[in-house]
């Protein structure tokens, strides 16, 4: 791996010789593989060569990386493949959020931090998951629908669009676009695209995003700021700017020494934040995960506006303001009417709120499940009911088919299909699960 000289010189000075040496060794090592289970669909003890991600209740490391594409449980939303450092959000929210809230994930694609957040928030919370880029927003919507929690609203808007609404959030996550230094280990493209100019551009863009959303954060609300980069311009210096210019207080998150999380890399004894203000850096080689920076701040001021109740329904005001946004997904979509036929939307198959007995369930094999997910023709067992049926694998819903007897019409979304022409010969068996009792 050949890294830019300007990056190496700056990072060596920022980290110091010992930490820099650890970092340089770490980025040459294999990237750890980790998954986070969906607690709304399963419970799992982490069997078969796994260990817990210590800062995330539902996170597990795997000893090796399987071919996830050909595991139907991934497509059923049973788990999400996410690098471990990003799961630190779980601990942040469990530490500082104790009542149902309204939250915004402002730069959410592909959906890892949104689903992590929803797993950690108190019951009754509502989460707006937003992605400005259209193509990425469609991927986000797909992953959120697979996750199956109806209390997530997926939008395709820019921060300035949210600023035009009067929506107020108790928590805003800004996992801002960055220069991508934390992705160097697994993405050659991130190395090729890096430059000092890009760092400068990202630093300015990050401040702009936070500033545009600031009025949407309630007084006393939480801002979680994160990047996947190492330089202090996009990290500590931007946190200092938010605190000093917008008005916020940094909050601590309880971490254990053995996790090897690094604090601030700049000395700020002369500034308002003091010498060791609490921020959290994940550095390859020292911490088991990819590069990540995260800080938690509380907006100055207080509010008497109550937290949400436990039903997670939007208020009439929120419904009105949400209509100003481009909503891509929210819960179960309406059935599709084709002539005299009614076809259930795919979201109904994957939602945790779908009626369990509305459609007959047909359990299929791994091979048939892969054929279904590739949008290929399938034949169901002779005793399978005719008409619309819900296909499942290991008890988990995959989607709908219309059984005609001699064949079944595959109703899996065309845009979601597995496109790879290669299919493994054997079923993946790295994950054993137990259904959550309903």
Long-range contacts (C-beta under 8 A, 24 or more apart in sequence): 1-27, 1-28, 1-184, 1-185, 1-191, 2-191, 3-184, 3-191, 4-191, 4-194, 4-195, 6-195, 6-196, 7-181, 7-194, 10-231, 11-181, 11-230, 11-231, 14-230, 14-231, 14-232, 14-265, 14-266, 15-230, 15-265, 15-283, 19-262, 19-283, 19-286, 22-283, 22-285, 22-286, 23-230, 23-283, 23-284, 23-285, 23-286, 24-285, 25-285, 26-185, 26-283, 26-284, 26-285, 26-286, 27-184, 27-185, 27-284, 27-285, 29-185, 29-284, 29-285, 31-83, 31-185, 31-186, 31-290, 32-61, 32-83, 32-84, 32-288, 32-289, 33-61, 33-62, 33-64, 33-65, 33-81, 34-59, 34-60, 34-61, 34-62, 34-81, 34-82, 34-83, 34-84, 34-87, 34-289, 35-59, 35-60, 35-62, 35-79, 35-80, 35-81, 35-82, 35-431, 36-60, 36-79, 36-80, 36-82, 36-87, 36-112, 36-115, 36-116, 36-119, 37-78, 37-79, 37-433, 38-77, 38-78, 38-79, 38-80, 38-115, 38-119, 38-147, 38-148, 39-119, 39-436, 40-119, 40-147, 40-148, 40-149, 40-352, 40-436, 41-76, 41-77, 41-78, 41-148, 41-352, 41-396, 41-435, 41-436, 42-78, 42-79, 42-433, 42-434, 42-435, 42-436, 43-433, 43-434, 43-436, 44-431, 44-432, 44-433, 44-434, 47-432, 48-429, 48-430, 48-431, 48-432, 49-430, 53-84, 53-87, 54-256, 54-258, 54-259, 55-87, 55-88, 55-90, 55-91, 55-255, 55-259, 56-84, 56-87, 56-88, 56-90, 56-91, 56-116, 57-90, 57-94, 57-119, 57-120, 58-90, 58-119, 59-84, 59-87, 59-90, 61-288, 62-430, 66-428, 66-430, 67-424, 67-428, 69-418, 69-420, 70-370, 70-418, 70-423, 70-424, 70-428, 71-428, 71-430, 71-431, 72-366, 72-369, 72-370, 72-373, 72-393, 72-394, 72-396, 72-398, 73-393, 73-394, 73-396, 73-431, 73-433, 75-146, 75-373, 75-398, 75-416, 76-146, 76-350, 76-393, 76-396, 76-397, 76-398, 77-145, 77-146, 77-147, 77-148, 77-350, 78-396, 78-431, 78-433, 79-431, 80-111, 80-112, 80-115, 80-116, 80-143, 80-147, 82-112, 82-116, 83-289, 83-290, 84-288, 84-289, 84-290, 85-182, 85-282, 85-287, 85-289, 85-290, 85-291, 85-292, 86-112, 86-113, 86-116, 86-289, 86-290, 86-292, 87-116, 88-253, 88-261, 88-280, 88-282, 88-292, 88-294, 89-113, 89-116, 89-117, 89-120, 89-173, 89-224, 89-226, 89-294, 90-116, 90-117, 90-119, 90-120, 91-253, 91-254, 91-255, 92-224, 92-253, 92-294, 92-296, 93-117, 93-120, 93-121, 93-171, 93-224, 94-120, 95-253, 95-254, 96-222, 96-251, 96-253, 96-296, 97-121, 97-122, 97-125, 97-170, 97-171, 97-222, 98-122, 99-307, 99-308, 100-124, 100-125, 100-126, 100-307, 100-308, 100-309, 100-310, 100-312, 101-125, 101-126, 101-169, 101-170, 101-171, 101-307, 101-308, 102-126, 102-127, 102-128, 102-167, 102-168, 102-169, 102-170, 102-171, 102-308, 102-318, 103-127, 103-128, 103-169, 103-170, 103-171, 103-172, 103-173, 104-128, 104-130, 104-162, 104-167, 104-169, 104-171, 104-172, 104-173, 104-213, 104-216, 105-129, 105-130, 105-173, 105-175, 106-130, 106-159, 106-162, 106-172, 106-173, 106-174, 106-175, 106-209, 106-213, 107-131, 107-132, 107-174, 107-175, 107-176, 107-177, 107-209, 108-140, 108-154, 108-175, 109-133, 109-136, 109-137, 109-139, 109-140, 110-136, 110-139, 110-140, 110-143, 111-139, 111-140, 111-143, 111-144, 111-147, 113-173, 113-175, 113-226, 114-140, 114-144, 114-152, 115-143, 115-144, 115-147, 115-149, 117-173, 118-147, 118-149, 118-151, 118-152, 123-310, 123-312, 124-308, 124-309, 124-310, 124-311, 124-312, 125-151, 125-308, 125-312, 126-151, 126-152, 126-153, 126-308, 126-312, 126-314, 126-318, 127-151, 127-152, 127-153, 128-152, 128-153, 128-155, 128-167, 128-169, 129-153, 129-154, 129-155, 130-154, 130-155, 130-156, 130-157, 130-162, 131-155, 131-156, 132-156, 132-157, 132-158, 132-159, 137-328, 138-328, 138-415, 140-328, 141-328, 141-329, 142-415, 142-416, 144-329, 145-329, 145-346, 145-347, 145-350, 145-351, 146-350, 147-350, 148-350, 148-351, 148-352, 149-352, 150-330, 150-331, 150-332, 150-351, 150-352, 150-353, 151-312, 151-331, 152-329, 152-330, 153-322, 153-327, 153-329, 153-330, 154-327, 154-328, 154-329, 154-330, 155-325, 155-326, 155-327, 155-328, 156-326, 156-328, 157-325, 157-326, 159-208, 159-209, 159-212, 159-213, 160-212, 161-324, 161-325, 161-326, 162-212, 162-213, 162-216, 162-325, 163-212, 163-213, 163-215, 163-216, 164-324, 165-216, 165-321, 165-322, 165-324, 165-325, 166-317, 166-321, 167-216, 167-318, 167-321, 167-322, 168-216, 168-217, 168-218, 168-305, 169-216, 169-217, 169-218, 169-221, 170-218, 170-221, 170-222, 170-307, 171-221, 171-222, 171-223, 171-224, 172-213, 172-216, 172-217, 172-221, 172-222, 172-223, 172-224, 173-224, 173-226, 174-206, 174-209, 174-210, 174-213, 174-223, 174-224, 174-225, 174-226, 175-226, 175-227, 176-202, 176-205, 176-206, 176-209, 176-210, 176-225, 176-226, 176-227, 176-234, 177-202, 177-205, 177-206, 177-209, 178-202, 178-206, 178-227, 178-228, 178-229, 178-234, 179-229, 179-231, 179-234, 180-228, 180-229, 181-228, 181-229, 181-230, 181-231, 181-291, 182-227, 182-228, 182-229, 182-230, 182-282, 182-290, 182-291, 182-292, 182-293, 183-228, 183-290, 183-291, 184-291, 185-284, 185-290, 185-291, 186-290, 199-229, 199-231, 199-233, 199-234, 200-233, 202-229, 202-234, 203-233, 203-234, 203-237, 203-238, 206-234, 206-238, 207-238, 207-241, 207-242, 210-238, 210-242, 210-246, 211-246, 214-246, 214-299, 217-299, 218-299, 218-303, 218-305, 219-299, 219-300, 219-301, 219-302, 219-303, 220-298, 220-299, 220-301, 220-302, 220-303, 221-298, 221-299, 221-303, 222-251, 222-296, 222-297, 222-298, 222-299, 223-248, 223-296, 223-297, 223-298, 223-299, 224-294, 224-295, 224-296, 224-297, 225-294, 225-295, 225-296, 225-297, 226-292, 226-293, 226-294, 226-295, 227-292, 227-293, 228-290, 228-291, 228-292, 228-293, 229-291, 229-293, 230-281, 230-283, 230-291, 230-293, 232-265, 232-266, 234-293, 235-265, 235-279, 235-281, 235-293, 235-295, 236-264, 236-265, 236-266, 236-268, 236-277, 236-279, 237-266, 239-273, 239-277, 239-279, 239-295, 239-297, 240-268, 240-271, 240-272, 240-273, 240-277, 242-297, 243-272, 243-273, 243-297, 244-271, 244-272, 246-299, 247-299, 247-300, 247-301, 248-297, 248-298, 248-299, 248-300, 249-297, 249-298, 249-300, 250-277, 250-278, 250-279, 250-295, 250-296, 250-297, 251-278, 251-296, 251-297, 251-298, 252-278, 252-296, 253-278, 253-280, 253-296, 255-280, 259-287, 260-286, 260-287, 260-288, 261-287, 262-286, 262-287, 343-388, 343-400, 343-402, 343-411, 344-388, 344-400, 346-399, 346-400, 346-411, 346-412, 346-413, 346-416, 348-400, 349-390, 349-397, 349-398, 349-399, 349-400, 350-397, 350-399, 354-397, 356-438, 359-388, 359-389, 359-390, 359-400, 360-384, 360-385, 360-387, 360-389, 360-390, 361-389, 361-390, 361-391, 361-392, 361-397, 362-389, 362-390, 362-391, 362-392, 362-401, 362-403, 363-392, 363-393, 363-395, 364-391, 364-392, 364-393, 364-398, 365-393, 366-393, 366-427, 367-427, 369-393, 369-398, 370-418, 370-423, 372-398, 372-399, 372-401, 372-410, 372-412, 373-398, 373-412, 373-416, 373-417, 373-418, 374-417, 374-418, 374-419, 374-423, 375-410, 375-412, 375-414, 375-417, 376-410, 377-407, 377-408, 377-410, 378-407, 378-408, 378-410, 379-406, 379-407, 379-408, 380-408, 384-408, 394-433, 395-435, 396-433
